[in-house]
Amino acid sequence: MENRVGDKTPGAADIQKQVKIVEDLAASLGKYCVTLLPSERQTLSRGRLGIEGYLSRMADVAERFSFNVPGSSPDGLRNDIRTYQELAPLQTALEKALQLVQDTRAVARSEATEAGLLYYSLAQSAAARSPELELAVRDMREFMAHGPRRKKDPTPTPNPTP
């Protein structure tokens, strides 16, 4: 069994420093980014992929022909497109960092589960010969006995014959 992540993880103080950096970044982003409710996300307009260039041209057309749309302006349209495009590299970098953390946590949990269950198996088999060991594994045995189980397939009920 290989330990791919646990032995390489920095200490709690280093991780806390990284958390602080991310919190500071989130506070900085909060000055110009927004947070949407799930219901707000569902009501957003979703243009076709690649529409941004055409929207920029529509801002030029609106300006040239003096179109007026309440609550919007050609410059506002251009600013929205610029914001969308300029935040893309930041989103990519954040997604990459998040994926690293999620994958590392998943591997760490998997490795811990595998090793812990192997130790538990050894302790279970020896517990009958050692009251001290029996006491040490009792809570784990109770946890394993009452944890979630895979659902059984329902037993089919026969159709009544008329």
Secondary structure, DSSP 8 states (H G I E B T S, - for coil): ---SSTTT---HHHHHHHHHHHHHHHHHHTTT-----HHHHHT-----TTTHHHHHHHHHHHHHTT--BTTB-HHHHHHHHHHHHHTHHHHHHHHHHHHHHHHHHHHHHHHHHHHHHHHHHHHHHHHTT-HHHHHHHHHHHHHHHHS---------------
